[in-house]
């Protein structure tokens, strides 16, 4: 019923980030995108994602957020399990041999793409969903060529994504990435896909980074729905 009520439902550890984003939107306007946890009745914790844009109401005297709220608990849990499995696979070749069948079954059945690479850029995991979403198979070689090979572009859909800012490269450097949006259009493909990428570094017990894992989600339909919502709002305001 109110912003205060919304904040009250957010898990204590995440309230600061949510407040910070809200304060930024109040001061600057623009878009709002964040993932956080909520505590629902009975004490159950759920992961939520919000993507919205601020709109002035009543001659800019007040504002509101218009957007989409989604429950991503299942995806978060799946990502955490994949991260745990991937760490074990990189640390031990024996563990790789023992868990290959189970992990492969999980990877093959996932709707999200999963890619795991070591610090040299060699791909260790590249599941079928990743091939389908990206429209091409894995490429072993110089990570500087990834953007061109996979046709990864900035939101303008024209400029190649900077090689050193790709989520997997950042994860290998030890930097986590959440919800990075990239336009993917490999050579020879007329229509590309919008993807949202979450990346995490894979670390040894002593904290040393051994590689990175990314989870790739096709958000093309969601982007089109958002554009349709924006167009409908504009038409309604004009009417």
N, C-alpha and C positions, 0 to 999 in steps of 0.2 A: 504493500500500500504506500510505501514511502522509501526514499533512499536509505533512511536510518534503519527501516525494517529489513531492507536488502542486506545492508552491512552486518546487521545483527545475525543473519543466517550464515554469513561467511565464517569459515574456520578462523580462529584467532590468529594463527600463524600467517594467514594470507590477507588479513584485513588491511594491513599497511599498504600492500601493493595495490589493492582495489581502491582504497582512499586516494592514493597518490595518482592513479590514473583518472579518477573522477575529478580531482582538483585540477589536473592538467587540462581536461576537457573543458571545465568551467572557465579556466583562464585563457586557453588558446583556441578552443573549438576543435573541429576535425573529427578524426575517427578514433574509435575505442575498441581495443582487442586485448583480451586477457583470459587466461585460464586460472581457475582457483577452485578451492574445495568448499563445500557447504555441509553443514550438519543438519540433517532432516530429523523428523520425528523418530524417536527410538534411538537416537544417537548414531544412525548410519551416516557415513561420510561418502559423499558423491563428488566427482569431478565435473565441473561445468566450464563451458566456454561461452564467451559473449563477444560478438562482433557487432558494433553499432557505430552510428555517426550522430553527432549533435545537430540539433535544429533549433533555431530561434523561434520563440513563441511570443506573440503579442508585441511585435516591434522590438525584439531583442531584449525585452525586459526580463525574460526568463528563457529557459531552454529545456529541451528534453532529448533523450536518446531514443533513436529508432533503429532497431536491429533484430538480431536473432540470438536466442539463448538455446544452447544444446547441452545434453548430458553426454559426456565423453568418458564416463567411468570405465566402460568395457574396453575402449580403445587404450586408455591409460594403463589398465591392468595388463592388457596384451602386450603393450610396449615395454612395460617393466619386466614381464616374463621373458620377452625376447632379449632385452638388455642383459638380464641375468644369464640366460643361456649363452649369449654371444661372448660374455666375459669368460665363462668357463671354457668355451671352445678355443679362444685365443690363448689362454693360459696353458692348456694342456692338450697335446695331440691325442693322448689316450682318451681324454674326455670327449674329444671330437668324434673318435671312432665309436664310442659307446652311445652317444646321443644323436648321431647323425639321422637315424631313421625317425626318431620321435620329433626332432627339430624340423626335419624336412617335411614331415606330415603337417606340422603346425604352419610352417612357412607356405606350403603349397595351398593350404586351405584359407589363408588370410586374404581378405579383400584389399588390405593396405600393402603397398610395396615395402619390402625390407631389404636394405643394403648394408653390409658390414665390410669395412676395409681396414687393413693394417696401416701403420704409419708411413709405409712406402707408397701407399696408394693402390696396393693389390687388393682386388675384391675377393673376399672369403665367402660371402653370401650375397646372392642376387636372386630373389624369389620370383616365381611366375607373375605375380601381381605387379612387381616392379617393371618387368619386361613389357607387360601389357600397358601400364600407365605411361611409361616413357617411350614405348614404341620401338625399342631396340634392346639388344642384349648388352651384357657388361663389356666394358673396355678396359683391358689391362694396359697400363702405360702411364705416361706423364699426366698427373692430375690437372696440369694447366690446359689440357686438351678436352677435359670433361665437358665444359660448357658448350663447346662447338660440336662435339660428337653427339651429345644428347639434345642439342638445340635448346639450351636453357637460356631464357631471356628475362630481362627486367620487366616490370609491369607495363612499360611502354610497348612490349612485344616486338621491339626492333633491336634494342641494344643487348648484346650478349652479356650474360651475368658475369661480373668480375670473378676470375678464377679463384682469387684468394678469399672471396667472401662466400663461396659456396658452402652450404650448411655442413657437408661432410668434411670439407677442409677445415672448417672452424672447429668441428668436433674433435678431429685428430689433433688440433692444437690445444685441446682441453677446454673449449668453450661450448656450453650448451646452447641450443637454438630451439625456439618454440614457435610453431606456426608460421614459418617463413614461406611466403607465397612466391612461386616462380611459374612463368609461362613456359611450357615444354613443347617444342615443335621440332622434331628431328628432321634432317634433310629428306626431302621426298614426301613429306606428310603435309597435306594441304591445311588441315585444321588441327591445331594443337590442343593441349589440355592445360588447365590451371591445376597446379598441385600445391598442397600445403605440406611442408617438411618439418619434422621434429628430429633433432639430432642430439646425440649424447656421446661424450668421450667414453671409451672403455679403458678402465684403469686396473693396474695391478693392486694388490693389497697395500703396497707401500705408496700408492698414489700415482705412480708413473703411468703415463698414457701409452696404451698399446695399440690403439686404433680408434675407430668411431663407428657408430651405428646410426642409420637414419630410417625413419618410418615415413613413407610417402603416401599421401592420401589425395585421390582425385577429387577436386572441389569444383570441377567445371559446372556441374548442375547447380551447385549452391551459388556460384558466381552469376550464372544466368538468372537464377531466381532473385538474387539481390538487385540485378539490373532491372528486372521486370518490376520489382517492388518500387524501385526508385522512379521508373518511368510512370507507374501508376500513380505515385504520389504527386509527381509533377503535373500529370494530366488532371488529377483531382484539384490541385491548387489553381490551375488555369481555369477549370470549369467553375 
